[in-house]
Amino acid sequence: MLVFQDAAAQRHDTGPHHPERAARLDAVADALASLDLAPRTLAGTRWSDPQETIAFISTLHEVGYIERFRWACLEGRPYLDVVDCAIGPASFDAAVAAAACALAAADAVMIGPGSSAFSAMRPPGHHAEADRAMGFCFFNNVALAAQRLIAAHAQARVAIVDFDVHHGNGTQHLFENRGDVLYISTHQHPATLYPGTGYEWERGRRGTPGEGRTLNIPLPPGSGHAEAIDAFDRLVLPALAAYRPQTILVSAGFDAEARDPLAGLRWTPTTYEAVAQRLADAAVKLAAGRIVTVLEGGYDTHALREGLARYLGAIRSRLND
Ligand SMILES: [Zn+2]
């Protein structure tokens, strides 16, 4: 398993009381250390050049938005687009580096069968839309990784499984009219949680190749391990098997855990292990073992450390990676 991380993640300063804070990286570091996983940097990859990364980001995000973000940081603005997207002077560089690590992870799984990769970065990405920041997210890291597999590695079908407790509105919207990306999301029911999208009837844009290529699985507030595993066994895994993705990408948020302060599901560290086993087995069966995981949310540092350790440990042992 290859883990990518860049020091710029530490410098994305969201202020003293923001849940998406640099201290989350300490929890990530603890989880990686418990598995003897040492992150590698972008050195030696094409994504060590920010200009190269920005050029790729512009294949999914509007150039005007990218420039607006860059200038907001240079001018010392406190946030971009919405107050929850707090920024500091180094946030643009951090967001570019987060995209770069996701792109490096996508490239890394193409080196051979049974390869998994993890981008251990912040800011997260799945709320980011083509033209605006939302929900602590600026560039859609997992969507860029999917796009990379399609554009540079000739993949015709990739799947994104998003188990962050929030619906990945940005990821859904970026691909809702395309047939080459299957987007599957489990999340707390949108009537009860930000961002308010992700109803079951959102299934991809009608009359386009994306119709039927979005699968939203809202979970009732207060539900826990049993409901999550039921959703994976009954809905997520059959949808993956029917689509036959060439790579499985994972938007891994750890905020469905019971201790998370932002949401109301009751997943446990064991839930993350069970989910990882299922996704790894699906990757082996369907996608030559290729699985790319990108960090999204998770705001209780204990829950993040334990959930991530159990998740990555299960992927590694199932893949012998
Ligand atoms: Zn989230």
py3Dmol code that shows the C-alpha trace and the ligand (Angstrom):
import py3Dmol

protein = """\
ATOM      1  CA  MET A   1       0.000   0.000   0.000  1.00  0.00           C
ATOM      2  CA  LEU A   2       1.390   3.348  -1.046  1.00  0.00           C
ATOM      3  CA  VAL A   3       0.498   6.358   1.084  1.00  0.00           C
ATOM      4  CA  PHE A   4       0.922   9.879  -0.270  1.00  0.00           C
ATOM      5  CA  GLN A   5       1.150  12.989   1.853  1.00  0.00           C
ATOM      6  CA  ASP A   6       2.567  16.479   1.421  1.00  0.00           C
ATOM      7  CA  ALA A   7       3.630  18.870   4.178  1.00  0.00           C
ATOM      8  CA  ALA A   8       1.406  21.597   2.690  1.00  0.00           C
ATOM      9  CA  ALA A   9      -1.573  19.882   4.376  1.00  0.00           C
ATOM     10  CA  GLN A  10      -0.348  21.199   7.746  1.00  0.00           C
ATOM     11  CA  ARG A  11      -0.337  24.793   6.504  1.00  0.00           C
ATOM     12  CA  HIS A  12      -4.025  25.011   5.555  1.00  0.00           C
ATOM     13  CA  ASP A  13      -4.992  27.213   8.523  1.00  0.00           C
ATOM     14  CA  THR A  14      -8.753  27.280   9.149  1.00  0.00           C
ATOM     15  CA  GLY A  15      -8.546  29.175  12.455  1.00  0.00           C
ATOM     16  CA  PRO A  16      -8.819  28.111  16.086  1.00  0.00           C
ATOM     17  CA  HIS A  17     -12.350  26.674  16.249  1.00  0.00           C
ATOM     18  CA  HIS A  18     -12.803  24.966  12.908  1.00  0.00           C
ATOM     19  CA  PRO A  19     -13.536  21.212  12.894  1.00  0.00           C
ATOM     20  CA  GLU A  20     -11.475  20.654   9.712  1.00  0.00           C
ATOM     21  CA  ARG A  21      -8.168  21.491  11.389  1.00  0.00           C
ATOM     22  CA  ALA A  22      -4.524  20.502  11.074  1.00  0.00           C
ATOM     23  CA  ALA A  23      -4.737  18.399  14.276  1.00  0.00           C
ATOM     24  CA  ARG A  24      -6.643  15.830  12.221  1.00  0.00           C
ATOM     25  CA  LEU A  25      -3.313  15.024  10.585  1.00  0.00           C
ATOM     26  CA  ASP A  26      -1.908  13.896  13.944  1.00  0.00           C
ATOM     27  CA  ALA A  27      -4.680  11.309  14.154  1.00  0.00           C
ATOM     28  CA  VAL A  28      -3.870  10.211  10.602  1.00  0.00           C
ATOM     29  CA  ALA A  29      -0.159   9.968  11.470  1.00  0.00           C
ATOM     30  CA  ASP A  30      -0.962   7.814  14.519  1.00  0.00           C
ATOM     31  CA  ALA A  31      -3.117   5.492  12.422  1.00  0.00           C
ATOM     32  CA  LEU A  32      -0.384   5.114   9.789  1.00  0.00           C
ATOM     33  CA  ALA A  33       2.298   4.526  12.443  1.00  0.00           C
ATOM     34  CA  SER A  34       0.195   1.795  14.077  1.00  0.00           C
ATOM     35  CA  LEU A  35       0.321  -0.048  10.736  1.00  0.00           C
ATOM     36  CA  ASP A  36       3.984   0.729  10.049  1.00  0.00           C
ATOM     37  CA  LEU A  37       2.942   2.677   6.975  1.00  0.00           C
ATOM     38  CA  ALA A  38       5.302   5.517   6.092  1.00  0.00           C
ATOM     39  CA  PRO A  39       3.837   8.179   3.826  1.00  0.00           C
ATOM     40  CA  ARG A  40       5.801   9.105   0.748  1.00  0.00           C
ATOM     41  CA  THR A  41       5.975  12.587  -0.720  1.00  0.00           C
ATOM     42  CA  LEU A  42       5.217  13.668  -4.273  1.00  0.00           C
ATOM     43  CA  ALA A  43       8.932  13.681  -5.127  1.00  0.00           C
ATOM     44  CA  GLY A  44       9.554  11.727  -8.287  1.00  0.00           C
ATOM     45  CA  THR A  45       5.978  12.065  -9.523  1.00  0.00           C
ATOM     46  CA  ARG A  46       4.810  14.561 -12.136  1.00  0.00           C
ATOM     47  CA  TRP A  47       2.504  16.043  -9.479  1.00  0.00           C
ATOM     48  CA  SER A  48       5.445  17.490  -7.547  1.00  0.00           C
ATOM     49  CA  ASP A  49       5.061  20.379 -10.011  1.00  0.00           C
ATOM     50  CA  PRO A  50       2.076  22.496  -8.873  1.00  0.00           C
ATOM     51  CA  GLN A  51       1.615  23.895 -12.386  1.00  0.00           C
ATOM     52  CA  GLU A  52       1.143  20.379 -13.705  1.00  0.00           C
ATOM     53  CA  THR A  53      -1.433  19.698 -10.978  1.00  0.00           C
ATOM     54  CA  ILE A  54      -3.288  22.971 -11.549  1.00  0.00           C
ATOM     55  CA  ALA A  55      -3.496  22.203 -15.268  1.00  0.00           C
ATOM     56  CA  PHE A  56      -5.115  18.879 -14.431  1.00  0.00           C
ATOM     57  CA  ILE A  57      -7.452  20.442 -11.848  1.00  0.00           C
ATOM     58  CA  SER A  58      -8.728  22.712 -14.648  1.00  0.00           C
ATOM     59  CA  THR A  59     -10.060  19.669 -16.501  1.00  0.00           C
ATOM     60  CA  LEU A  60     -12.845  19.446 -13.878  1.00  0.00           C
ATOM     61  CA  HIS A  61     -12.867  22.853 -12.170  1.00  0.00           C
ATOM     62  CA  GLU A  62     -13.457  26.196 -13.899  1.00  0.00           C
ATOM     63  CA  VAL A  63     -10.322  28.253 -14.442  1.00  0.00           C
ATOM     64  CA  GLY A  64     -12.100  31.334 -13.059  1.00  0.00           C
ATOM     65  CA  TYR A  65     -12.789  29.487  -9.822  1.00  0.00           C
ATOM     66  CA  ILE A  66      -9.192  28.287  -9.498  1.00  0.00           C
ATOM     67  CA  GLU A  67      -7.952  31.861  -9.956  1.00  0.00           C
ATOM     68  CA  ARG A  68     -10.542  33.252  -7.521  1.00  0.00           C
ATOM     69  CA  PHE A  69      -9.288  30.787  -4.890  1.00  0.00           C
ATOM     70  CA  ARG A  70      -5.647  31.686  -5.560  1.00  0.00           C
ATOM     71  CA  TRP A  71      -6.378  35.415  -5.205  1.00  0.00           C
ATOM     72  CA  ALA A  72      -8.493  34.990  -2.072  1.00  0.00           C
ATOM     73  CA  CYS A  73      -5.475  33.415  -0.362  1.00  0.00           C
ATOM     74  CA  LEU A  74      -3.047  36.040  -1.669  1.00  0.00           C
ATOM     75  CA  GLU A  75      -5.323  38.845  -0.470  1.00  0.00           C
ATOM     76  CA  GLY A  76      -5.694  37.335   2.999  1.00  0.00           C
ATOM     77  CA  ARG A  77      -9.440  36.721   2.812  1.00  0.00           C
ATOM     78  CA  PRO A  78     -10.853  34.701   5.740  1.00  0.00           C
ATOM     79  CA  TYR A  79     -12.931  32.299   3.629  1.00  0.00           C
ATOM     80  CA  LEU A  80     -13.776  31.315   0.063  1.00  0.00           C
ATOM     81  CA  ASP A  81     -17.402  31.465  -1.179  1.00  0.00           C
ATOM     82  CA  VAL A  82     -19.008  30.403   2.123  1.00  0.00           C
ATOM     83  CA  VAL A  83     -17.930  30.965   5.725  1.00  0.00           C
ATOM     84  CA  ASP A  84     -17.394  27.272   6.444  1.00  0.00           C
ATOM     85  CA  CYS A  85     -14.680  27.209   3.774  1.00  0.00           C
ATOM     86  CA  ALA A  86     -12.148  29.034   5.954  1.00  0.00           C
ATOM     87  CA  ILE A  87      -8.801  29.775   4.324  1.00  0.00           C
ATOM     88  CA  GLY A  88      -5.386  31.128   5.204  1.00  0.00           C
ATOM     89  CA  PRO A  89      -2.506  32.323   3.036  1.00  0.00           C
ATOM     90  CA  ALA A  90      -1.300  28.751   2.331  1.00  0.00           C
ATOM     91  CA  SER A  91      -4.682  27.128   1.676  1.00  0.00           C
ATOM     92  CA  PHE A  92      -4.453  27.250  -2.105  1.00  0.00           C
ATOM     93  CA  ASP A  93      -1.115  25.432  -2.045  1.00  0.00           C
ATOM     94  CA  ALA A  94      -2.527  22.861   0.388  1.00  0.00           C
ATOM     95  CA  ALA A  95      -5.566  22.213  -1.796  1.00  0.00           C
ATOM     96  CA  VAL A  96      -3.351  21.822  -4.869  1.00  0.00           C
ATOM     97  CA  ALA A  97      -1.154  19.384  -2.925  1.00  0.00           C
ATOM     98  CA  ALA A  98      -4.228  17.421  -1.785  1.00  0.00           C
ATOM     99  CA  ALA A  99      -5.310  17.070  -5.406  1.00  0.00           C
ATOM    100  CA  ALA A 100      -1.746  16.121  -6.342  1.00  0.00           C
ATOM    101  CA  CYS A 101      -1.617  13.317  -3.755  1.00  0.00           C
ATOM    102  CA  ALA A 102      -4.934  11.917  -5.005  1.00  0.00           C
ATOM    103  CA  LEU A 103      -3.579  11.993  -8.574  1.00  0.00           C
ATOM    104  CA  ALA A 104      -0.365  10.283  -7.467  1.00  0.00           C
ATOM    105  CA  ALA A 105      -2.442   7.618  -5.709  1.00  0.00           C
ATOM    106  CA  ALA A 106      -4.425   7.036  -8.913  1.00  0.00           C
ATOM    107  CA  ASP A 107      -1.223   6.629 -10.914  1.00  0.00           C
ATOM    108  CA  ALA A 108       0.264   4.342  -8.253  1.00  0.00           C
ATOM    109  CA  VAL A 109      -2.380   1.622  -8.565  1.00  0.00           C
ATOM    110  CA  MET A 110      -1.614   1.279 -12.262  1.00  0.00           C
ATOM    111  CA  ILE A 111       1.852  -0.134 -11.616  1.00  0.00           C
ATOM    112  CA  GLY A 112       0.539  -3.663 -11.137  1.00  0.00           C
ATOM    113  CA  PRO A 113      -2.312  -5.847  -9.934  1.00  0.00           C
ATOM    114  CA  GLY A 114      -3.335  -5.810  -6.299  1.00  0.00           C
ATOM    115  CA  SER A 115      -2.033  -2.310  -5.680  1.00  0.00           C
ATOM    116  CA  SER A 116      -3.753  -0.003  -3.273  1.00  0.00           C
ATOM    117  CA  ALA A 117      -2.969   3.604  -2.506  1.00  0.00           C
ATOM    118  CA  PHE A 118      -4.129   6.158   0.038  1.00  0.00           C
ATOM    119  CA  SER A 119      -4.012   9.947  -0.102  1.00  0.00           C
ATOM    120  CA  ALA A 120      -3.617  11.139   3.492  1.00  0.00           C
ATOM    121  CA  MET A 121      -4.367  14.783   2.864  1.00  0.00           C
ATOM    122  CA  ARG A 122      -6.545  17.731   3.769  1.00  0.00           C
ATOM    123  CA  PRO A 123      -8.501  19.783   2.779  1.00  0.00           C
ATOM    124  CA  PRO A 124     -11.098  17.174   1.795  1.00  0.00           C
ATOM    125  CA  GLY A 125     -12.845  17.386  -1.565  1.00  0.00           C
ATOM    126  CA  HIS A 126     -16.187  15.681  -2.120  1.00  0.00           C
ATOM    127  CA  HIS A 127     -18.376  18.780  -1.588  1.00  0.00           C
ATOM    128  CA  ALA A 128     -16.335  20.898  -4.040  1.00  0.00           C
ATOM    129  CA  GLU A 129     -18.287  21.794  -7.180  1.00  0.00           C
ATOM    130  CA  ALA A 130     -16.790  22.710 -10.573  1.00  0.00           C
ATOM    131  CA  ASP A 131     -17.110  26.423  -9.807  1.00  0.00           C
ATOM    132  CA  ARG A 132     -17.255  26.815  -6.039  1.00  0.00           C
ATOM    133  CA  ALA A 133     -16.067  25.731  -2.623  1.00  0.00           C
ATOM    134  CA  MET A 134     -18.469  24.049  -0.210  1.00  0.00           C
ATOM    135  CA  GLY A 135     -18.342  22.166   3.087  1.00  0.00           C
ATOM    136  CA  PHE A 136     -14.602  22.578   3.916  1.00  0.00           C
ATOM    137  CA  CYS A 137     -13.774  21.400   0.350  1.00  0.00           C
ATOM    138  CA  PHE A 138     -12.008  23.310  -2.453  1.00  0.00           C
ATOM    139  CA  PHE A 139     -10.877  20.901  -5.170  1.00  0.00           C
ATOM    140  CA  ASN A 140     -12.590  17.554  -5.648  1.00  0.00           C
ATOM    141  CA  ASN A 141      -9.663  15.235  -5.001  1.00  0.00           C
ATOM    142  CA  VAL A 142     -11.411  11.900  -5.561  1.00  0.00           C
ATOM    143  CA  ALA A 143     -13.099  13.147  -8.750  1.00  0.00           C
ATOM    144  CA  LEU A 144      -9.733  14.264 -10.088  1.00  0.00           C
ATOM    145  CA  ALA A 145      -8.271  10.826  -9.316  1.00  0.00           C
ATOM    146  CA  ALA A 146     -11.155   9.194 -11.214  1.00  0.00           C
ATOM    147  CA  GLN A 147     -10.642  11.570 -14.132  1.00  0.00           C
ATOM    148  CA  ARG A 148      -6.935  10.723 -14.185  1.00  0.00           C
ATOM    149  CA  LEU A 149      -7.651   6.989 -14.478  1.00  0.00           C
ATOM    150  CA  ILE A 150      -9.978   7.659 -17.403  1.00  0.00           C
ATOM    151  CA  ALA A 151      -7.888  10.298 -19.183  1.00  0.00           C
ATOM    152  CA  ALA A 152      -4.381   8.902 -18.748  1.00  0.00           C
ATOM    153  CA  HIS A 153      -4.829   5.203 -18.041  1.00  0.00           C
ATOM    154  CA  ALA A 154      -7.561   4.460 -20.592  1.00  0.00           C
ATOM    155  CA  GLN A 155     -10.048   3.156 -18.060  1.00  0.00           C
ATOM    156  CA  ALA A 156     -13.615   3.058 -19.337  1.00  0.00           C
ATOM    157  CA  ARG A 157     -15.382   2.440 -16.028  1.00  0.00           C
ATOM    158  CA  VAL A 158     -14.365   3.547 -12.555  1.00  0.00           C
ATOM    159  CA  ALA A 159     -16.465   3.503  -9.408  1.00  0.00           C
ATOM    160  CA  ILE A 160     -16.360   5.941  -6.514  1.00  0.00           C
ATOM    161  CA  VAL A 161     -17.716   4.656  -3.210  1.00  0.00           C
ATOM    162  CA  ASP A 162     -18.247   7.509  -0.742  1.00  0.00           C
ATOM    163  CA  PHE A 163     -18.934   6.493   2.874  1.00  0.00           C
ATOM    164  CA  ASP A 164     -18.410   9.917   4.419  1.00  0.00           C
ATOM    165  CA  VAL A 165     -21.465  10.729   6.549  1.00  0.00           C
ATOM    166  CA  HIS A 166     -22.251  13.671   4.264  1.00  0.00           C
ATOM    167  CA  HIS A 167     -23.421  13.331   0.687  1.00  0.00           C
ATOM    168  CA  GLY A 168     -20.691  14.105  -1.871  1.00  0.00           C
ATOM    169  CA  ASN A 169     -22.704  16.623  -3.850  1.00  0.00           C
ATOM    170  CA  GLY A 170     -19.667  17.824  -5.789  1.00  0.00           C
ATOM    171  CA  THR A 171     -18.640  14.361  -6.931  1.00  0.00           C
ATOM    172  CA  GLN A 172     -22.205  13.511  -7.929  1.00  0.00           C
ATOM    173  CA  HIS A 173     -22.644  16.702  -9.931  1.00  0.00           C
ATOM    174  CA  LEU A 174     -19.275  16.458 -11.718  1.00  0.00           C
ATOM    175  CA  PHE A 175     -20.172  13.035 -13.139  1.00  0.00           C
ATOM    176  CA  GLU A 176     -23.982  12.975 -13.215  1.00  0.00           C
ATOM    177  CA  ASN A 177     -24.167  13.060 -17.017  1.00  0.00           C
ATOM    178  CA  ARG A 178     -21.331  10.558 -17.605  1.00  0.00           C
ATOM    179  CA  GLY A 179     -21.385   6.804 -17.919  1.00  0.00           C
ATOM    180  CA  ASP A 180     -17.701   6.220 -17.168  1.00  0.00           C
ATOM    181  CA  VAL A 181     -18.011   6.938 -13.440  1.00  0.00           C
ATOM    182  CA  LEU A 182     -20.360   5.120 -11.093  1.00  0.00           C
ATOM    183  CA  TYR A 183     -20.935   7.185  -7.954  1.00  0.00           C
ATOM    184  CA  ILE A 184     -22.239   5.373  -4.871  1.00  0.00           C
ATOM    185  CA  SER A 185     -22.756   7.209  -1.608  1.00  0.00           C
ATOM    186  CA  THR A 186     -23.912   6.130   1.835  1.00  0.00           C
ATOM    187  CA  HIS A 187     -24.675   9.100   4.083  1.00  0.00           C
ATOM    188  CA  GLN A 188     -26.979  10.352   6.799  1.00  0.00           C
ATOM    189  CA  HIS A 189     -30.386  11.177   5.345  1.00  0.00           C
ATOM    190  CA  PRO A 190     -30.241  14.556   3.554  1.00  0.00           C
ATOM    191  CA  ALA A 191     -33.371  15.839   5.291  1.00  0.00           C
ATOM    192  CA  THR A 192     -31.347  15.745   8.516  1.00  0.00           C
ATOM    193  CA  LEU A 193     -27.815  16.739   7.478  1.00  0.00           C
ATOM    194  CA  TYR A 194     -25.680  19.016   5.319  1.00  0.00           C
ATOM    195  CA  PRO A 195     -25.587  19.445   2.318  1.00  0.00           C
ATOM    196  CA  GLY A 196     -29.237  18.376   1.862  1.00  0.00           C
ATOM    197  CA  THR A 197     -28.694  16.408  -1.350  1.00  0.00           C
ATOM    198  CA  GLY A 198     -28.333  12.671  -1.930  1.00  0.00           C
ATOM    199  CA  TYR A 199     -31.929  11.479  -2.020  1.00  0.00           C
ATOM    200  CA  GLU A 200     -32.553   8.018  -3.441  1.00  0.00           C
ATOM    201  CA  TRP A 201     -34.262   9.503  -6.468  1.00  0.00           C
ATOM    202  CA  GLU A 202     -31.066  11.310  -7.532  1.00  0.00           C
ATOM    203  CA  ARG A 203     -29.796   8.631  -9.920  1.00  0.00           C
ATOM    204  CA  GLY A 204     -27.860  10.539 -12.574  1.00  0.00           C
ATOM    205  CA  ARG A 205     -29.094  12.961 -15.201  1.00  0.00           C
ATOM    206  CA  ARG A 206     -31.972  11.564 -17.194  1.00  0.00           C
ATOM    207  CA  GLY A 207     -31.368  11.091 -20.909  1.00  0.00           C
ATOM    208  CA  THR A 208     -27.547  11.103 -20.546  1.00  0.00           C
ATOM    209  CA  PRO A 209     -25.069   8.226 -20.190  1.00  0.00           C
ATOM    210  CA  GLY A 210     -25.046   9.108 -16.490  1.00  0.00           C
ATOM    211  CA  GLU A 211     -28.629   7.986 -15.977  1.00  0.00           C
ATOM    212  CA  GLY A 212     -28.573   5.175 -13.418  1.00  0.00           C
ATOM    213  CA  ARG A 213     -24.867   5.787 -12.669  1.00  0.00           C
ATOM    214  CA  THR A 214     -25.527   7.473  -9.316  1.00  0.00           C
ATOM    215  CA  LEU A 215     -26.635   5.430  -6.337  1.00  0.00           C
ATOM    216  CA  ASN A 216     -27.576   7.317  -3.183  1.00  0.00           C
ATOM    217  CA  ILE A 217     -28.192   5.359  -0.006  1.00  0.00           C
ATOM    218  CA  PRO A 218     -29.479   7.647   2.760  1.00  0.00           C
ATOM    219  CA  LEU A 219     -29.213   6.188   6.258  1.00  0.00           C
ATOM    220  CA  PRO A 220     -31.550   7.244   9.068  1.00  0.00           C
ATOM    221  CA  PRO A 221     -30.030   9.352  11.869  1.00  0.00           C
ATOM    222  CA  GLY A 222     -29.131   7.176  14.828  1.00  0.00           C
ATOM    223  CA  SER A 223     -28.516   4.106  12.679  1.00  0.00           C
ATOM    224  CA  GLY A 224     -25.289   2.190  13.169  1.00  0.00           C
ATOM    225  CA  HIS A 225     -23.183  -0.805  12.222  1.00  0.00           C
ATOM    226  CA  ALA A 226     -25.974  -3.213  11.252  1.00  0.00           C
ATOM    227  CA  GLU A 227     -27.709  -0.744   8.933  1.00  0.00           C
ATOM    228  CA  ALA A 228     -24.395   0.207   7.313  1.00  0.00           C
ATOM    229  CA  ILE A 229     -23.369  -3.371   6.606  1.00  0.00           C
ATOM    230  CA  ASP A 230     -26.843  -4.154   5.319  1.00  0.00           C
ATOM    231  CA  ALA A 231     -26.558  -1.219   2.899  1.00  0.00           C
ATOM    232  CA  PHE A 232     -23.206  -2.454   1.632  1.00  0.00           C
ATOM    233  CA  ASP A 233     -24.302  -6.073   1.234  1.00  0.00           C
ATOM    234  CA  ARG A 234     -27.718  -5.370  -0.237  1.00  0.00           C
ATOM    235  CA  LEU A 235     -27.004  -2.312  -2.404  1.00  0.00           C
ATOM    236  CA  VAL A 236     -23.355  -1.228  -2.746  1.00  0.00           C
ATOM    237  CA  LEU A 237     -21.765  -4.573  -3.598  1.00  0.00           C
ATOM    238  CA  PRO A 238     -24.411  -5.643  -6.155  1.00  0.00           C
ATOM    239  CA  ALA A 239     -24.142  -2.248  -7.870  1.00  0.00           C
ATOM    240  CA  LEU A 240     -20.354  -2.613  -8.089  1.00  0.00           C
ATOM    241  CA  ALA A 241     -20.652  -6.155  -9.426  1.00  0.00           C
ATOM    242  CA  ALA A 242     -23.127  -5.053 -12.098  1.00  0.00           C
ATOM    243  CA  TYR A 243     -20.932  -2.134 -13.220  1.00  0.00           C
ATOM    244  CA  ARG A 244     -17.587  -4.023 -13.244  1.00  0.00           C
ATOM    245  CA  PRO A 245     -15.329  -1.031 -12.497  1.00  0.00           C
ATOM    246  CA  GLN A 246     -11.672  -1.215 -13.508  1.00  0.00           C
ATOM    247  CA  THR A 247     -10.681   0.647 -10.345  1.00  0.00           C
ATOM    248  CA  ILE A 248     -12.561   1.304  -7.116  1.00  0.00           C
ATOM    249  CA  LEU A 249     -11.984   4.732  -5.614  1.00  0.00           C
ATOM    250  CA  VAL A 250     -13.100   5.455  -2.083  1.00  0.00           C
ATOM    251  CA  SER A 251     -14.089   8.768  -0.532  1.00  0.00           C
ATOM    252  CA  ALA A 252     -13.211   7.772   3.018  1.00  0.00           C
ATOM    253  CA  GLY A 253     -14.742  10.000   5.654  1.00  0.00           C
ATOM    254  CA  PHE A 254     -14.794   8.889   9.269  1.00  0.00           C
ATOM    255  CA  ASP A 255     -17.585  11.179  10.440  1.00  0.00           C
ATOM    256  CA  ALA A 256     -20.328   8.519  10.485  1.00  0.00           C
ATOM    257  CA  GLU A 257     -18.620   7.251  13.661  1.00  0.00           C
ATOM    258  CA  ALA A 258     -20.709   7.612  16.815  1.00  0.00           C
ATOM    259  CA  ARG A 259     -18.266  10.054  18.448  1.00  0.00           C
ATOM    260  CA  ASP A 260     -18.244  12.523  15.550  1.00  0.00           C
ATOM    261  CA  PRO A 261     -19.505  15.971  16.609  1.00  0.00           C
ATOM    262  CA  LEU A 262     -20.985  16.978  13.248  1.00  0.00           C
ATOM    263  CA  ALA A 263     -23.363  14.144  12.451  1.00  0.00           C
ATOM    264  CA  GLY A 264     -25.712  11.583  13.968  1.00  0.00           C
ATOM    265  CA  LEU A 265     -24.847   8.101  12.756  1.00  0.00           C
ATOM    266  CA  ARG A 266     -23.420   5.466  15.094  1.00  0.00           C
ATOM    267  CA  TRP A 267     -20.783   3.587  13.130  1.00  0.00           C
ATOM    268  CA  THR A 268     -17.947   2.013  15.132  1.00  0.00           C
ATOM    269  CA  PRO A 269     -14.293   1.281  14.263  1.00  0.00           C
ATOM    270  CA  THR A 270     -15.481  -2.245  13.425  1.00  0.00           C
ATOM    271  CA  THR A 271     -17.844  -0.805  10.826  1.00  0.00           C
ATOM    272  CA  TYR A 272     -14.902   0.729   8.972  1.00  0.00           C
ATOM    273  CA  GLU A 273     -13.048  -2.580   9.067  1.00  0.00           C
ATOM    274  CA  ALA A 274     -16.096  -4.450   7.725  1.00  0.00           C
ATOM    275  CA  VAL A 275     -16.625  -1.866   4.973  1.00  0.00           C
ATOM    276  CA  ALA A 276     -12.954  -2.078   3.984  1.00  0.00           C
ATOM    277  CA  GLN A 277     -13.087  -5.887   3.784  1.00  0.00           C
ATOM    278  CA  ARG A 278     -16.045  -5.670   1.450  1.00  0.00           C
ATOM    279  CA  LEU A 279     -14.497  -3.000  -0.769  1.00  0.00           C
ATOM    280  CA  ALA A 280     -11.151  -4.803  -0.943  1.00  0.00           C
ATOM    281  CA  ASP A 281     -12.848  -8.085  -1.839  1.00  0.00           C
ATOM    282  CA  ALA A 282     -14.861  -6.306  -4.544  1.00  0.00           C
ATOM    283  CA  ALA A 283     -11.658  -4.718  -5.875  1.00  0.00           C
ATOM    284  CA  VAL A 284      -9.947  -8.117  -6.058  1.00  0.00           C
ATOM    285  CA  LYS A 285     -12.925  -9.709  -7.771  1.00  0.00           C
ATOM    286  CA  LEU A 286     -13.755  -6.899 -10.195  1.00  0.00           C
ATOM    287  CA  ALA A 287     -10.834  -4.516 -10.557  1.00  0.00           C
ATOM    288  CA  ALA A 288      -7.576  -6.519 -10.405  1.00  0.00           C
ATOM    289  CA  GLY A 289      -7.278  -5.409  -6.791  1.00  0.00           C
ATOM    290  CA  ARG A 290      -6.959  -1.725  -7.652  1.00  0.00           C
ATOM    291  CA  ILE A 291      -8.320   0.457  -4.851  1.00  0.00           C
ATOM    292  CA  VAL A 292      -7.578   4.149  -4.346  1.00  0.00           C
ATOM    293  CA  THR A 293      -8.637   5.725  -1.059  1.00  0.00           C
ATOM    294  CA  VAL A 294      -8.848   9.471  -0.549  1.00  0.00           C
ATOM    295  CA  LEU A 295      -9.372  10.985   2.910  1.00  0.00           C
ATOM    296  CA  GLU A 296     -12.512  13.097   3.315  1.00  0.00           C
ATOM    297  CA  GLY A 297     -14.047  14.080   6.693  1.00  0.00           C
ATOM    298  CA  GLY A 298     -13.834  12.828  10.273  1.00  0.00           C
ATOM    299  CA  TYR A 299     -13.802  15.399  13.042  1.00  0.00           C
ATOM    300  CA  ASP A 300     -13.387  13.441  16.261  1.00  0.00           C
ATOM    301  CA  THR A 301      -9.681  12.688  16.296  1.00  0.00           C
ATOM    302  CA  HIS A 302     -10.072   9.441  18.272  1.00  0.00           C
ATOM    303  CA  ALA A 303     -12.729   8.171  15.883  1.00  0.00           C
ATOM    304  CA  LEU A 304     -10.595   9.215  12.914  1.00  0.00           C
ATOM    305  CA  ARG A 305      -7.473   7.463  14.227  1.00  0.00           C
ATOM    306  CA  GLU A 306      -9.229   4.219  15.119  1.00  0.00           C
ATOM    307  CA  GLY A 307     -11.528   4.101  12.094  1.00  0.00           C
ATOM    308  CA  LEU A 308      -8.725   4.849   9.645  1.00  0.00           C
ATOM    309  CA  ALA A 309      -6.378   2.293  11.217  1.00  0.00           C
ATOM    310  CA  ARG A 310      -9.026  -0.418  11.040  1.00  0.00           C
ATOM    311  CA  TYR A 311      -9.973   0.552   7.480  1.00  0.00           C
ATOM    312  CA  LEU A 312      -6.416   0.599   6.090  1.00  0.00           C
ATOM    313  CA  GLY A 313      -5.424  -2.515   8.034  1.00  0.00           C
ATOM    314  CA  ALA A 314      -8.316  -4.450   6.531  1.00  0.00           C
ATOM    315  CA  ILE A 315      -7.556  -3.280   2.981  1.00  0.00           C
ATOM    316  CA  ARG A 316      -3.938  -4.288   3.355  1.00  0.00           C
ATOM    317  CA  SER A 317      -4.626  -7.707   4.784  1.00  0.00           C
ATOM    318  CA  ARG A 318      -7.319  -8.511   2.204  1.00  0.00           C
ATOM    319  CA  LEU A 319      -5.035  -7.455  -0.650  1.00  0.00           C
ATOM    320  CA  ASN A 320      -1.820  -8.864   0.864  1.00  0.00           C
ATOM    321  CA  ASP A 321      -0.476  -5.446  -0.024  1.00  0.00           C
TER     322      ASP A 321
END
"""
ligand_1 = """\
1
ZN
Zn -18.317 14.563 6.012
"""
view = py3Dmol.view(width=600, height=400)
view.addModel(protein, "pdb")
view.setStyle({"model": 0}, {"cartoon": {"style": "trace"}})
view.addModel(ligand_1, "xyz")
view.setStyle({"model": 1}, {"stick": {}})
view.zoomTo()
view.show()
